[in-house]
Amino acid sequence: MKLITLHLPETYIKDLDILVNGRYYPNRAEAIRIAIRDLLNDEVWGKNQIVR
């Protein structure tokens, strides 16, 4: 994995913390990784599978 720096609005961070504190995700980084994976699946990978 590579490290990136990400700037988020304070409201996003507060809401991420709600998910982490509610034990939906183990930490912020994992929640963000899952969100990015799901976005890529919907917008890139999923569309490529349909074309094949």
N, C-alpha and C positions, 0 to 999 in steps of 0.2 A: 504494500500500500504506500501511497505517497501522501505527504502532509500538505494540506492547502489551508489558506487563511480565508475565512468567510465572514463578511460583515452582514449582520442581520438586524432588523429593527428590534428594539427592546421588547415589543409585544410578542414577537416570534419566540424570543428566548424565554420569556415568562411562560408562554403556552407550552414550549418544549419541556420546561421544568415541571409543569403540571403533569405531562405525560410520563416523565421519568419518575416523579414522586408517586404517581399512581401505579407505578411498576408495569406500565405498558411497554416500556423500553428500559434497558439497563443503564443507559446514559444518553446524553445529547448526541454524541457522535454516531451511535448506532441508529438513533431515530432519523438523523439526517441521511445516513447511508441508505437506509430502507426507503426513505422518501425519494431520493435520487434514483435508486434502482427501479422503483415503481414508475417514476416519470419516464425513465429511459425505456422501460418495458412497454409503456403505453405509446410513447411518441416515436421510438426508433426501432427497437427490437421487434415489437409486435407487428409493426408495419412491414418490416423486412420478411417476417415469416409468412405473411399473406402473399407477398410477391413471389416467393419461391415456389 
